[in-house]
Amino acid sequence: MTETILAPAEAPAFVTRWFDQLQPQPLAEIVDPATTALFSSDMVVGFCHRGNLASPRVNAIVAPVVDLFQRAHALGVRDFVLTQDTHDLETAEFEAWPVHCVRGTEEAETIPELLALPFADRFTVIEKNALLPEAESGFDAWLDDHPRLRTAIVVGNCTDLCVYQLAMHLRLRHNARNVSGMTVLVPANAVDTYDLSPESAAAVGAMPHPGQFFHQVFLYHLALNGIKVVRELT
């Protein structure tokens, strides 16, 4: 492979052009109820509504995510897997991030907008104590129990953190097992990440986090790894 070195300003522009050219896809074209599951990452109160890590950008995806759940169910999808931060107070993750989504608190609860859906009893909630959905959780056991899975739709937050880990695990697990015909799909309008300016970061002793930049770059990197990224599922 011939490597082309891009100037620092070129890479974001190239990624932005790719992002701007993403196309929508009809949901009905990809859904086979027998082989499709919808996976969400961290659609919990502590990221969407209230808490140290709640974010307006993440709050804005609540409506698209709920809408996608409803339309997928209407098309016959019955497997909905919610991977959700449910932290122990002693987790080492709190050395890197403010305390959030502690087990037994409101922050760790599924957002009420999803719980209000009439088919919420179909949800499988996978509690996790780390960014990785499969780390010390029941996620891989669920996947083992659903060998017919061939289309995995991934939504939620954050694009560059838990969504990235979730989508990549689904893709790479099936790669490692030589499972052909597997599609992992991420609709860009139903995932997002938080924004923290340099000024705001300095005020709280955190690292800056340009939300739109990381949103686009990590979606691009998912696509590089064979994950299908679309503008939205219509």
Order of alpha helices (4+ residues) and beta strands (2+ residues): alpha-alpha-beta-alpha-alpha-alpha-beta-alpha-beta-alpha-beta-alpha-beta-beta-alpha-alpha-beta
